[in-house]
Amino acid sequence: MSATMHYERELPVIDAGDVLVVGGGPGGIAAAIASARNGARTTLVERFGYLGGNLTAGLVGPCMTSYSLDGETQLIKGIFEEMVNRMESLGGAEHPRNFPAGSPEAGFISYGHARVTPFDPETAKFVALDMVREAGVQLRLHTFVADAIVEDGAVTGVVAASKSGLEALKAQITVDCSADADVAARAGAAFEKGRDEDGLLQPMTLFFRVKNVNNAVVEEYVHSHTDDFRPFESLVMQAREAGEFPIPRKGIGMYRTGEDGVWRINTTRLHRLDGTSVEDLTQGEIDGREQVKALLTFFRKRLPGFENVELLDTASMVGVRETRRIVGEYQLKLDDLATAREFDDVIALCGYPVDIHSPTDDSGGTDGKLATANIYQIPYRSLVPRDLNGILVAGRSLSATHEAQAAVRVMPPVFAMGQAAGTAAALAIEYGSEPRAVPVKQLQEMMVRQGVYLGDKYEKTPAGSHR
Ligand SMILES: Cc1cc2nc3c(=O)[nH]c(=O)nc-3n(C[C@H](O)[C@H](O)[C@H](O)COP(=O)(O)OP(=O)(O)OC[C@H]3O[C@@H](n4cnc5c(N)ncnc54)[C@H](O)[C@@H]3O)c2cc1C
């Protein structure tokens, strides 16, 4: 064990209102907006100077499907769709209805890739900020949450570090959207990590974007090489044999954007790293950048349509697919997704399949090996830590197995979980109850009235029956 020391100081206490949302990614944006719109005084804390998390800082995109697996039924609406529509009105996104499976915007991937949402990350930053501010959320940017404050078994706030120094931010309910369950873990909540057999996590990926790609040449090549499971697979294999492809990937993960010649590249792969270790994150940034350099050389030398490619930008943070998953009141399992289990406390419907990038080799992705239903459900109890009060956890660190998390971790389901958690936090404030005790029927009614789709049997009730 490394050396330790005792450290103690008086902290200024900041009133963060009724609900404190930690992390301004897809989960936190939706949670903060939903909480504030439902009447709770809400503060959103984010470590970067802008909102979006992987949506912006991670350069992750497109948003994976918000539809059923077959692409027929739109499932995720609410705040997610509001944001898409607003981005679209600014020319910074296109509605998913326009993108069938296998489209260049979906990386030419068919299985699970119908109805993706391409968008521009800078537009996402503007729109997220506008929507959060319009809802009346108090923002605290450039603020990293380093610890949890726990009193009588309930989280009552956090310790945050910023240019203003260390501060205690106090609120009645905290919604942990840090993606790593930072607050819940520091507060002592139980969590799991990695796959069952060896605890290994999905690999990290440093996204980057390139410009000057000849779209027509790329699309012609990919469509005429249908034996390649992923784009350019045979060229990747040739380069690997020549010692020119030092990346554990079988093909090129590449997604056409709304700008001519600009593609997002999801191809670096960084194994055996843990996103809750600062040493591993540092290593991921270093190795990720080396892989970007190697890929650019490979692209220019070997890929049709990429002869004049240039780097547009790299992500501001290495992308982390999986870290802590809380032990919640209900753990979502692969079987629930496969059998379309119905939950009385359903808070989201999803269709994206299991997407596990191998923790050790070049295989994986949405290969359909672990089947899921056309439409499956997420229950509210998966956002409620089993043994801790005053807190909800929304986003990729929900209570789920490694396999189930690998399906619901993508951005549209995370927006949906955030909206549920924010609405539930506001409801808990209204009743003075613990999040685990909120009346779920009322929660569902509120969400449906606010644009969420939970299935045809959840019909809209007249406005005004609540709030
Ligand atoms: C490489 C990769 C590829 C992916 N591809 C896709 C894709 O193509 N489409 C798709 O839809 N999804 C994709 N995903 C999944 C998706 O991007 C994430 O799972 C999703 O963004 C999770 O949302 P979140 O809100 O839980 O977390 P995040 O997006 O990670 O947001 C968390 C936010 O919290 C902030 N934060 C974290 N800790 C603290 C702290 N202690 N204090 C203050 N702030 C903090 C972060 O800065 C960040 O803004 C991909 C993910 C990765 C990593």
The ligand as an SDF file (V2000), in Angstrom:
LIG
                    3D

 53 58  0  0  0  0  0  0  0  0999 V2000
  -14.9770    5.0540  -27.6190 C   0  0  0  0  0  0  0  0  0  0  0  0
  -16.4380    5.1600  -27.4320 C   0  0  0  0  0  0  0  0  0  0  0  0
  -17.2830    5.0370  -28.5250 C   0  0  0  0  0  0  0  0  0  0  0  0
  -18.6490    5.1790  -28.3590 C   0  0  0  0  0  0  0  0  0  0  0  0
  -19.4530    5.2070  -29.4620 N   0  0  0  0  0  0  0  0  0  0  0  0
  -20.7330    5.6270  -29.3210 C   0  0  0  0  0  0  0  0  0  0  0  0
  -21.4760    5.9970  -30.4520 C   0  0  0  0  0  0  0  0  0  0  0  0
  -21.0010    5.9290  -31.5870 O   0  0  0  0  0  0  0  0  0  0  0  0
  -22.7500    6.4370  -30.2550 N   0  0  0  0  0  0  0  0  0  0  0  0
  -23.3130    6.5170  -29.0150 C   0  0  0  0  0  0  0  0  0  0  0  0
  -24.4790    6.9000  -28.9060 O   0  0  0  0  0  0  0  0  0  0  0  0
  -22.5950    6.1900  -27.9110 N   0  0  0  0  0  0  0  0  0  0  0  0
  -21.3160    5.7860  -28.0430 C   0  0  0  0  0  0  0  0  0  0  0  0
  -20.5500    5.5540  -26.9380 N   0  0  0  0  0  0  0  0  0  0  0  0
  -21.1550    5.5470  -25.5970 C   0  0  0  0  0  0  0  0  0  0  0  0
  -21.4250    6.9160  -25.0100 C   0  0  0  0  0  0  0  0  0  0  0  0
  -20.6330    7.9150  -25.5720 O   0  0  0  0  0  0  0  0  0  0  0  0
  -21.2370    6.9580  -23.4940 C   0  0  0  0  0  0  0  0  0  0  0  0
  -21.4960    5.7490  -22.8660 O   0  0  0  0  0  0  0  0  0  0  0  0
  -22.1610    8.0480  -22.9540 C   0  0  0  0  0  0  0  0  0  0  0  0
  -21.6750    9.2840  -23.3920 O   0  0  0  0  0  0  0  0  0  0  0  0
  -22.2630    7.9970  -21.4680 C   0  0  0  0  0  0  0  0  0  0  0  0
  -22.9550    9.1270  -21.0400 O   0  0  0  0  0  0  0  0  0  0  0  0
  -22.7560    9.6430  -19.5490 P   0  0  0  0  0  0  0  0  0  0  0  0
  -23.5330   10.9020  -19.4270 O   0  0  0  0  0  0  0  0  0  0  0  0
  -23.0290    8.5200  -18.6400 O   0  0  0  0  0  0  0  0  0  0  0  0
  -21.1950    9.9070  -19.4630 O   0  0  0  0  0  0  0  0  0  0  0  0
  -20.2090   10.8900  -20.2140 P   0  0  0  0  0  0  0  0  0  0  0  0
  -20.6130   11.1670  -21.6050 O   0  0  0  0  0  0  0  0  0  0  0  0
  -18.8470   10.3220  -19.9940 O   0  0  0  0  0  0  0  0  0  0  0  0
  -20.3560   12.2330  -19.3890 O   0  0  0  0  0  0  0  0  0  0  0  0
  -19.8950   12.3270  -18.0630 C   0  0  0  0  0  0  0  0  0  0  0  0
  -19.6560   13.7820  -17.7510 C   0  0  0  0  0  0  0  0  0  0  0  0
  -19.3110   13.9090  -16.3970 O   0  0  0  0  0  0  0  0  0  0  0  0
  -18.1450   14.7040  -16.2490 C   0  0  0  0  0  0  0  0  0  0  0  0
  -17.4700   14.2000  -15.0570 N   0  0  0  0  0  0  0  0  0  0  0  0
  -17.0110   12.9530  -14.8580 C   0  0  0  0  0  0  0  0  0  0  0  0
  -16.5160   12.8240  -13.6200 N   0  0  0  0  0  0  0  0  0  0  0  0
  -16.6710   14.0260  -13.0240 C   0  0  0  0  0  0  0  0  0  0  0  0
  -16.3520   14.5040  -11.7280 C   0  0  0  0  0  0  0  0  0  0  0  0
  -15.8060   13.7090  -10.7980 N   0  0  0  0  0  0  0  0  0  0  0  0
  -16.6250   15.7990  -11.4450 N   0  0  0  0  0  0  0  0  0  0  0  0
  -17.1980   16.6110  -12.3910 C   0  0  0  0  0  0  0  0  0  0  0  0
  -17.5220   16.2020  -13.6310 N   0  0  0  0  0  0  0  0  0  0  0  0
  -17.2680   14.9050  -13.9390 C   0  0  0  0  0  0  0  0  0  0  0  0
  -17.3820   14.4890  -17.5320 C   0  0  0  0  0  0  0  0  0  0  0  0
  -16.4890   15.5420  -17.8110 O   0  0  0  0  0  0  0  0  0  0  0  0
  -18.5110   14.3750  -18.5410 C   0  0  0  0  0  0  0  0  0  0  0  0
  -18.8980   15.6240  -19.0540 O   0  0  0  0  0  0  0  0  0  0  0  0
  -19.1780    5.3960  -27.0710 C   0  0  0  0  0  0  0  0  0  0  0  0
  -18.3320    5.5040  -25.9680 C   0  0  0  0  0  0  0  0  0  0  0  0
  -16.9780    5.4030  -26.1490 C   0  0  0  0  0  0  0  0  0  0  0  0
  -16.0940    5.6000  -24.9680 C   0  0  0  0  0  0  0  0  0  0  0  0
  1  2  1  0
  2  3  1  0
  2 52  2  0
  3  4  2  0
  4  5  1  0
  4 50  1  0
  5  6  2  0
  6  7  1  0
  6 13  1  0
  7  8  2  0
  7  9  1  0
  9 10  1  0
 10 11  2  0
 10 12  1  0
 12 13  2  0
 13 14  1  0
 14 15  1  0
 14 50  1  0
 15 16  1  0
 16 17  1  0
 16 18  1  0
 18 19  1  0
 18 20  1  0
 20 21  1  0
 20 22  1  0
 22 23  1  0
 23 24  1  0
 24 25  2  0
 24 26  1  0
 24 27  1  0
 27 28  1  0
 28 29  2  0
 28 30  1  0
 28 31  1  0
 31 32  1  0
 32 33  1  0
 33 34  1  0
 33 48  1  0
 34 35  1  0
 35 36  1  0
 35 46  1  0
 36 37  1  0
 36 45  1  0
 37 38  2  0
 38 39  1  0
 39 40  1  0
 39 45  2  0
 40 41  1  0
 40 42  2  0
 42 43  1  0
 43 44  2  0
 44 45  1  0
 46 47  1  0
 46 48  1  0
 48 49  1  0
 50 51  2  0
 51 52  1  0
 52 53  1  0
M  END
$$$$
